[in-house]
Amino acid sequence: MRIEYKRTALLDLQRTRDYIADTLKNKSAAQKLVEAVLHSVSLLSDHPMMGTALNSRYDVDSDIRFLVVSKQLVFYKIVDDNLITVIRILDGRQDYMSILF
């Protein structure tokens, strides 16, 4: 299954990396987080149902699923039998429901 990243998801990951590397002055932690997120997302190609359905946790009518990677939440949709789209990559401490909807 092919994985595509929305521009917003890539920007989310870039902002998080930059914050950890530049503001917190920890470039190795920033790189490790990016690698962990990308690795976890790559596993979806063989196991697309690996993440939790958002509507199993919240009263929303949505087909969005999410993976937890460290403190990051990777939100994605299974588009069809051949495509997964990563929508956002947000810190779990944010009000991610208001960001998503």
Stockholm file with secondary structure:
# STOCKHOLM 1.0

chainA/1-101         MRIEYKRTALLDLQRTRDYIADTLKNKSAAQKLVEAVLHSVSLLSDHPMMGTALNSRYDVDSDIRFLVVSKQLVFYKIVDDNLITVIRILDGRQDYMSILF
#=GR chainA/1-101 SS CEEEECHHHHHHHHHHHHIIIIISCCHHHHHHHHHHHHHHHHHTTTCGGGSEEGGGTSSCCCCCEEEEETTEEEEEEEEETTEEEEEEEEETTSCHHHHHC
#=GC SS_cons         CEEEECHHHHHHHHHHHHIIIIISCCHHHHHHHHHHHHHHHHHTTTCGGGSEEGGGTSSCCCCCEEEEETTEEEEEEEEETTEEEEEEEEETTSCHHHHHC
//
